[in-house]
Amino acid sequence: MAIHEMDGYHGRALMQIIRSDEFTSINRYDTSIRSAYVINHNTGLYVKYTTRENSPWRFSFSADEWSRLTPFASRYPRMFMLFVCGYSKFCVLDCSQFISVTSLTGESCWTEISREPGTFFRVRGNVGVLDGSVPPSAYPRRVLQ
């Protein structure tokens, strides 16, 4: 089995969960969605990554990816989007935060995350700007609560 670039970014993110006392299990949601995981049997986690090290980080979603993401979010009311920003920065949004800033309009949509050193993440997307900011310490705590 080949090891892909994605495996390193997903692995770093998932290790944050595995090291937590609240961790019990990680499973793949569906083989057709390589970035979707089920955490502790009841929480959906969708992982997007970028290799770019410096802020801002932009993540795109195609219409096809969006169509596969929708049933996953429907099945797991506790659903989170995890954005891996470069080698070691993690920004987590719950599903309602994500859809408040990003929505499929046409063939694609996007989410952009920025962060100055020592500050919280700021999030905007193709349909809005997130109220407030996201602390770097939110992941993996929010996913495991």
N, C-alpha and C positions, 0 to 999 in steps of 0.2 A: 504494500500500500504506500503510495506516494504521500509525502508530507508537503502540504501547500502553505504558502505565505499566510493565508487565513488562519491556519491551525495555530500559529504562534500568537497571533493577536487574540483569538478566542481563548486559547489556553491561559494566557496571562489574566484575562478577565475572569474566567471560570475558577482559576486558582484562588481568587479573592473570596469566592463563595465557599470553596472546599475547606479553606482554613478557618472558617467560622464555626463556632459551637452550635449554631442553629442549623447547619447543613445536615441534610439526611440523604438527598439524592439529586442527581442530574441525569436527565434522559433527553434524547433527541425527540423532537415533536414529530417529525415526518421526514422521510428521506428526500422528499421533493423540496424541502426548505432547509438548506444547509445551515442557516443562521438561527434557527429556532430551537429553544431548549425548554424543558419543563423542570422547574426547580422545586424540590420537596413535594412533588406530586400535585401541587395546586397553583403554581405560579408560572406564567409564561414569561420568557425572556428572549427578546430578539436582539441580536448583536450585529452592529454595523461598525466597520473600522476604516480608518484611513492611516496610511503610512506617514502622512505629513506630520512633522514634529511641532511646527509653530502655528499658533492661533492666527486667523480663524480656520476652523475645520468645516468643510462642507460635505454633506452626505446626500446622495441622490437616490431616489426610488423610482423605478420604472413602473409602468402600468401593470406589467406582469408580476413584478415583485409585490406591488400593492394588492393585487388580487389574491395572492397566496397569503399575505399577511392578515387580511380581513377575517377569514375563518379561524385562524389561530387566535386572534384577539377575541373573537366571539366565544370560543371554547374556554378561555381562561380569563375570567373577569379581573383577576389579579394579573395584569399584564404590564410589562415594563420594556422600554426601548433602552438598550445600552449602547452608547456611542463611545468607541475606543478611539481616543484622539492621540495618535502617535503611539509611541512605545509604552507609555505608562499612565496616561490620564484617562479617567473614566467618568462620563457624565450620564446619569440615569434619569429617565423621565417616565412617569406613569403614563398609561395610555391616554388619559384625558389631557394631560399636559401636551403630549405629542400631537394629538389631533387639533389642539387649539392653535398650533402654529404651522402644521403641515397637513395638506390635503391634496389628493390627486386632482389636478386641474389639467386636463389634456393628457398628454403621453407620459408626463413625469412630474415629480415634485421634489422638494429639497428641504433640508434642515441645516442650519449653520450654527455652530457653537464657537464661542470665543471666550478667552480667559486671559487676563493679564496676570503675571506672576503674583502670588499671594492673595488672589481674589477668588470669588466664586464664578461659576460658569454663567454666561449669558446665552440665551437661546432665541433664535428667530427662524422662521420658515417662510415658505412661499405664500402663506395666508395670514401671518401674524407674528407678534413678538410675545414671548412668554413673560407674564407678570412676575416680577421678582427674579431671583437668581437661584442657581442650584449649587449647593456646597459640594466640593470634591469628596467629602466624607459620606455623602449620601449613598454611595455604592461601596459595599454590597448591603449595607444596613437596611435600606428601604425594601430591597427585594426579599430579604429574609425575615422581616417583621411579621 
